Amino acid sequence: MSAAEAGGVFHRARGRTLDAFPAEKESEWKGPFYFILGADPQFGLMKAWSTGDCDNGGDEWEQEIRLTEQAVQAINKLNPKPKFFVLCGDLIHAMPAWQRPPRAPSRGGHR
């Protein structure tokens, strides 16, 4: 278990509810709030784009990790703090050290 998990930083929805927002505290509107939606970090894509090979090249995540850390630092400095942060979309472009297995030859046409 990571320090963040042990410290209750990450929460997972279960049964269409999120334990970070208990119904007894959050079922009634109590004023303004805002949240942040992040989308498509696609770790590995920047290297793929820089090499011009978007089918491969996802073996390095350094740029995306640095940018993600900068985003988290900026979010943590906001005042007032957002109620929550959601990250959606394509989280990774490719895994480091992973290569697509070769495909078997096709037997016949596609339908």
Rosetta blueprint (number, residue, H / E / L):
1 M L
2 S L
3 A H
4 A H
5 E H
6 A H
7 G L
8 G L
9 V L
10 F L
11 H L
12 R L
13 A E
14 R E
15 G L
16 R L
17 T E
18 L E
19 D L
20 A L
21 F L
22 P L
23 A H
24 E H
25 K H
26 E H
27 S L
28 E L
29 W L
30 K L
31 G L
32 P L
33 F L
34 Y L
35 F L
36 I E
37 L E
38 G E
39 A E
40 D L
41 P L
42 Q L
43 F E
44 G L
45 L H
46 M H
47 K H
48 A H
49 W H
50 S H
51 T H
52 G L
53 D L
54 C L
55 D L
56 N L
57 G L
58 G L
59 D L
60 E L
61 W L
62 E H
63 Q H
64 E H
65 I H
66 R H
67 L H
68 T H
69 E H
70 Q H
71 A H
72 V H
73 Q H
74 A H
75 I H
76 N H
77 K L
78 L L
79 N L
80 P L
81 K L
82 P L
83 K L
84 F L
85 F E
86 V E
87 L E
88 C E
89 G L
90 D L
91 L L
92 I E
93 H L
94 A L
95 M L
96 P L
97 A L
98 W L
99 Q L
100 R L
101 P L
102 P L
103 R L
104 A L
105 P L
106 S L
107 R L
108 G L
109 G L
110 H L
111 R L
